[in-house]
């Protein structure tokens, strides 16, 4: 499998090297040694950015017959020549400047009925025969003005042509269709139906797509969809296999990601299968267990024959097809048993790639060790060892504007060592780059913009000391770019909007000691995620406002006279808070107003604050940034400004006016860890809540609008169901077990520090009483091993049958508060309770509806990284869950079997 990935990457890298350095004499290129005369057969003007030109043979491609496709760009002509024995791609940039980019023999003799496809993507020209890959030739990224298809060697046409403009494929379907309506999907085999809850208008995630058969197949999309990733939430039902289809031309041709259940002594396995004219070949497989009836997220991506399959965000299989399919439709598949339920299906262009010693890093390289000579790199178990002259690592197939490119390497601490990362790289040398130069104890960083032969410095700074292993990254987003070393922002610049989409590349040159490249990745650079989560279904329902209105996120600070309000979210990583003055309107905000940040959270010792305050109006408006009691910055503001923002980013504190950075300061130490964001000024909470946009890393909100693929139920019944028997219109996520434990683990891992918030209410059960005298145990657990509740810290709201609220380590009570109970009264009927728990180093904090339950220290804190929700002898509804942490929230691998967790109640005879 790994060898296959290396082979493809090697072929692409070789083509890149040829395109840069191998010049052929006149007569070696098909465009110069071609037969005459050429007869035009098809012409297009202008050409779109991406397209497929298909030639269908109506007579044999015999000796002397040739077909030529010429693409005219701004600075070059690319020519594809199809002859009897082979196909070639060449590039002409002047009267005698001809380079052959790629050449390949046809896999067999061509005859009537065969089709060849010339595929133009953003950075390559590829040729396919009957939708099977033959060659790929990287080419310049530029505008192509016209294209002509010519024929030679026959009096009558022997090829007919068809032209198809292509666009990046996009699909997003949550199956919010009517009963019996399949939307864009077509059922080819088995039975498929949209499954809806009793009252979908007032339910969270009310729709899903259920297939059943031997097999059942549903498809959608176009034949020309290519280089995409297909993602779906899947709930495999007992006894069945399931999977995804991609690049599907028909029932006999395409790729199949299929998951087969265990059978006898044969373990469950996940396979990548190629189906060609009805014949199957397994490209990759692995033993991977799955748990029937538990939701999971399945994703498969195909980029020019490189296929990656992921489960819950973990890459499980990698395969390479040396003759990949051109593209095709997508599909859902299940076979046997009760079938499978699908939800939240999406299709999007492949957006990221990672390379290391096992996934083709060595084959990307182009080496340059002196005067036209090339020296192979040395592949090592943990990466690639650089030759003395260094090497370039271009990343093919991904052409982006907003992008992050990252390299992890050893040897940058040596004098003279250099790493340079480039993005938005075009064929004429334009790019934005980040260069880090080692000089022994001193390391310098430079952010630059290169256009033609000119290079302009956007920013430069010392990086501070680097270790033997260093991570360097370049980030480009809209008009802004920045470079980081070991996660710290070193250089920040702007003015790069003029560069369009382009490739990414890494160039490394060793210094006084050896250099090893361990890992190279390219991924989209996106804004910080917005902090949500409101479910529009419940927005206007008064009884849901406590958890579904942004105004209730903000609470007033005591002794601040109603002038300072704090957002409830704990921020452990980078964040931004933007205030939109237009949304404040004519609210009487007073003589001064603005944003405030503080270290720590509720109940913790007050830390230093940083405030961004605006005062005055019109031409007299000014802004003040107070970094400490001793240091403040001031600046006049334009009268027409709209937004002001404060941002924590990679060890720096940025202040923006209308998106542009006006202050870039070292991050105050008080904001290095846990932070909270506040606002100061008069005005209604509702107006202020609408005017502030909060974004943050390390935060995930779940209101169960989508299939619960992030959750792993291990005890009790967990489902979307109605809360109130007297009003079954409203449905939420529920966990129920009337005689024992209901427990649901999050698949995500948290970091050393973590905050968990959720809104919960009792599930109505008339058989147990009408005044909720059974309400108890709205519980959560942090820092566990993911197997047993007693391995972590439990926070019990209404614990021990509503005798009080508690913090436990395993089975030991660390703190208790008998005054905080779940009210067993009629008023609890429509009430939602806000529970917030936090682990901050050795300190555990517990709050309910803003009221402190307990704060306690554990001198030897637990180090587990899993969390979950649980209850006992009860049914609990969860309207919203939010986790924030200093970890990356990656999902843990799913267990092979389910064990009922041990709880604190097991030893207490509950």
Rosetta blueprint (number, residue, H / E / L):
1 X L
2 X H
3 X H
4 X H
5 X H
6 X H
7 X H
8 X H
9 X H
10 X H
11 X H
12 X H
13 X H
14 X H
15 X H
16 X H
17 X H
18 X H
19 X H
20 X H
21 X H
22 X L
23 X L
24 X L
25 X L
26 X L
27 X L
28 X L
29 X L
30 X L
31 X L
32 X L
33 X L
34 X L
35 X L
36 X L
37 X L
38 X L
39 X E
40 X E
41 X E
42 X E
43 X E
44 X E
45 X E
46 X L
47 X L
48 X L
49 X L
50 X L
51 X E
52 X E
53 X E
54 X E
55 X E
56 X E
57 X E
58 X L
59 X L
60 X L
61 X L
62 X L
63 X L
64 X L
65 X L
66 X E
67 X E
68 X E
69 X E
70 X E
71 X E
72 X E
73 X E
74 X L
75 X L
76 X L
77 X E
78 X E
79 X E
80 X E
81 X E
82 X E
83 X L
84 X L
85 X L
86 X E
87 X E
88 X E
89 X E
90 X E
91 X E
92 X E
93 X E
94 X E
95 X L
96 X L
97 X E
98 X E
99 X E
100 X E
101 X E
102 X E
103 X E
104 X E
105 X E
106 X L
107 X L
108 X L
109 X L
110 X L
111 X L
112 X L
113 X L
114 X L
115 X E
116 X E
117 X E
118 X E
119 X E
120 X E
121 X E
122 X L
123 X L
124 X E
125 X E
126 X E
127 X E
128 X E
129 X E
130 X L
131 X L
132 X E
133 X E
134 X E
135 X E
136 X E
137 X E
138 X E
139 X L
140 X L
141 X L
142 X L
143 X L
144 X E
145 X E
146 X E
147 X E
148 X E
149 X E
150 X E
151 X E
152 X E
153 X L
154 X L
155 X L
156 X L
157 X L
158 X L
159 X E
160 X E
161 X E
162 X E
163 X E
164 X E
165 X E
166 X L
167 X L
168 X L
169 X L
170 X L
171 X E
172 X E
173 X E
174 X L
175 X L
176 X L
177 X L
178 X L
179 X L
180 X L
181 X L
182 X L
183 X L
184 X L
185 X L
186 X E
187 X E
188 X E
189 X E
190 X E
191 X E
192 X E
193 X E
194 X E
195 X E
196 X E
197 X L
198 X L
199 X L
200 X H
201 X H
202 X H
203 X E
204 X L
205 X L
206 X L
207 X E
208 X E
209 X E
210 X E
211 X E
212 X E
213 X E
214 X E
215 X E
216 X E
217 X E
218 X E
219 X E
220 X E
221 X L
222 X L
223 X L
224 X L
225 X L
226 X L
227 X L
228 X E
229 X E
230 X E
231 X E
232 X E
233 X E
234 X E
235 X E
236 X E
237 X L
238 X L
239 X L
240 X L
241 X E
242 X E
243 X E
244 X E
245 X E
246 X E
247 X E
248 X E
249 X E
250 X E
251 X L
252 X L
253 X E
254 X E
255 X E
256 X E
257 X E
258 X E
259 X E
260 X E
261 X L
262 X L
263 X E
264 X L
265 X L
266 X E
267 X L
268 X L
269 X E
270 X E
271 X E
272 X E
273 X E
274 X E
275 X E
276 X E
277 X L
278 X L
279 X E
280 X E
281 X E
282 X E
283 X E
284 X E
285 X E
286 X E
287 X E
288 X L
289 X L
290 X L
291 X L
292 X L
293 X L
294 X L
295 X E
296 X E
297 X E
298 X E
299 X E
300 X E
301 X E
302 X E
303 X E
304 X L
305 X L
306 X E
307 X E
308 X E
309 X E
310 X E
311 X E
312 X L
313 X L
314 X E
315 X E
316 X E
317 X E
318 X E
319 X E
320 X E
321 X L
322 X L
323 X L
324 X L
325 X E
326 X L
327 X L
328 X L
329 X E
330 X E
331 X E
332 X E
333 X E
334 X E
335 X E
336 X L
337 X L
338 X L
339 X L
340 X E
341 X E
342 X E
343 X E
344 X E
345 X E
346 X E
347 X E
348 X E
349 X E
350 X L
351 X L
352 X L
353 X E
354 X E
355 X E
356 X L
357 X L
358 X L
359 X L
360 X L
361 X L
362 X H
363 X H
364 X H
365 X E
366 X E
367 X E
368 X L
369 X L
370 X L
371 X L
372 X L
373 X L
374 X L
375 X L
376 X L
377 X L
378 X E
379 X E
380 X E
381 X L
382 X L
383 X E
384 X E
385 X E
386 X L
387 X L
388 X L
389 X L
390 X L
391 X E
392 X E
393 X E
394 X E
395 X E
396 X E
397 X E
398 X E
399 X E
400 X E
401 X L
402 X L
403 X E
404 X E
405 X E
406 X E
407 X E
408 X E
409 X E
410 X E
411 X L
412 X L
413 X L
414 X L
415 X L
416 X L
417 X L
418 X E
419 X E
420 X E
421 X E
422 X E
423 X E
424 X E
425 X E
426 X L
427 X L
428 X L
429 X L
430 X L
431 X E
432 X E
433 X E
434 X E
435 X E
436 X E
437 X E
438 X E
439 X E
440 X L
441 X L
442 X E
443 X E
444 X E
445 X E
446 X E
447 X E
448 X E
449 X E
450 X E
451 X E
452 X L
453 X L
454 X E
455 X E
456 X E
457 X E
458 X E
459 X E
460 X E
461 X E
462 X E
463 X L
464 X L
465 X L
466 X L
467 X L
468 X L
469 X E
470 X E
471 X E
472 X E
473 X E
474 X E
475 X E
476 X E
477 X E
478 X L
479 X L
480 X E
481 X E
482 X E
483 X E
484 X E
485 X E
486 X L
487 X L
488 X E
489 X E
490 X E
491 X E
492 X E
493 X E
494 X E
495 X L
496 X L
497 X L
498 X L
499 X L
500 X L
501 X L
502 X E
503 X E
504 X E
505 X E
506 X E
507 X E
508 X E
509 X E
510 X L
511 X L
512 X L
513 X L
514 X L
515 X L
516 X E
517 X E
518 X E
519 X E
520 X E
521 X E
522 X E
523 X E
524 X E
525 X L
526 X L
527 X L
528 X L
529 X L
530 X E
531 X L
532 X L
533 X L
534 X L
535 X L
536 X H
537 X H
538 X H
539 X L
540 X L
541 X L
542 X H
543 X H
544 X H
545 X H
546 X H
547 X H
548 X H
549 X L
550 X H
551 X H
552 X H
553 X H
554 X E
555 X E
556 X E
557 X L
558 X L
559 X L
560 X L
561 X L
562 X L
563 X L
564 X E
565 X E
566 X E
567 X E
568 X L
569 X L
570 X L
571 X E
572 X L
573 X L
574 X L
575 X E
576 X E
577 X E
578 X E
579 X E
580 X E
581 X H
582 X H
583 X H
584 X H
585 X L
586 X L
587 X L
588 X L
589 X L
590 X L
591 X L
592 X E
593 X E
594 X E
595 X E
596 X E
597 X E
598 X E
599 X E
600 X L
601 X L
602 X L
603 X L
604 X L
605 X L
606 X L
607 X L
608 X L
609 X E
610 X E
611 X E
612 X E
613 X E
614 X E
615 X E
616 X L
617 X L
618 X H
619 X H
620 X H
621 X L
622 X E
623 X E
624 X E
625 X E
626 X E
627 X E
628 X E
629 X L
630 X L
631 X E
632 X E
633 X E
634 X E
635 X E
636 X E
637 X L
638 X L
639 X L
640 X L
641 X L
642 X L
643 X E
644 X E
645 X E
646 X E
647 X E
648 X E
649 X E
650 X L
651 X L
652 X E
653 X E
654 X E
655 X E
656 X E
657 X E
658 X L
659 X L
660 X E
661 X E
662 X E
663 X E
664 X E
665 X E
666 X E
667 X L
668 X L
669 X H
670 X H
671 X H
672 X L
673 X L
674 X L
675 X E
676 X E
677 X E
678 X E
679 X E
680 X E
681 X L
682 X L
683 X L
684 X L
685 X H
686 X H
687 X H
688 X H
689 X H
690 X H
691 X H
692 X E
693 X E
694 X E
695 X E
696 X E
697 X L
698 X L
699 X E
700 X E
701 X E
702 X E
703 X L
704 X L
705 X L
706 X L
707 X L
708 X L
709 X L
710 X L
711 X E
712 X E
713 X E
714 X E
715 X E
716 X L
717 X E
718 X E
719 X E
720 X E
721 X E
722 X E
723 X E
724 X E
725 X L
726 X L
727 X E
728 X E
729 X E
730 X E
731 X E
732 X E
733 X E
734 X E
735 X E
736 X E
737 X E
738 X E
739 X E
740 X E
741 X E
742 X E
743 X E
744 X E
745 X E
746 X E
747 X E
748 X E
749 X E
750 X L
751 X L
752 X L
753 X L
754 X E
755 X E
756 X E
757 X E
758 X E
759 X E
760 X E
761 X E
762 X E
763 X L
764 X L
765 X L
766 X H
767 X H
768 X H
769 X L
770 X L
771 X L
772 X L
773 X L
774 X L
775 X L
776 X L
777 X L
778 X E
779 X E
780 X E
781 X E
782 X E
783 X E
784 X E
785 X L
786 X L
787 X L
788 X L
789 X H
790 X H
791 X H
792 X L
793 X E
794 X E
795 X E
796 X E
797 X E
798 X E
799 X H
800 X H
801 X H
802 X H
803 X L
804 X E
805 X E
806 X E
807 X E
808 X E
809 X E
810 X L
811 X L
812 X E
813 X E
814 X E
815 X E
816 X E
817 X E
818 X L
819 X L
820 X L
821 X L
822 X L
823 X L
824 X L
825 X L
826 X H
827 X H
828 X H
829 X L
830 X L
831 X L
832 X L
833 X E
834 X E
835 X E
836 X E
837 X E
838 X E
839 X E
840 X E
841 X L
842 X L
843 X E
844 X E
845 X E
846 X E
847 X E
848 X E
849 X L
850 X L
851 X E
852 X E
853 X E
854 X E
855 X E
856 X E
857 X E
858 X L
859 X L
860 X L
861 X L
862 X L
863 X L
864 X L
865 X L
866 X E
867 X E
868 X E
869 X E
870 X E
871 X E
872 X E
873 X E
874 X E
875 X E
876 X E
877 X E
878 X E
879 X E
880 X E
881 X E
882 X E
883 X E
884 X E
885 X E
886 X L
887 X L
888 X L
889 X L
890 X L
891 X E
892 X L
893 X L
894 X L
895 X L
896 X L
897 X L
898 X L
899 X L
900 X L
901 X L
902 X L
903 X L
904 X L
905 X L
906 X L
907 X L
908 X L
909 X L
910 X L
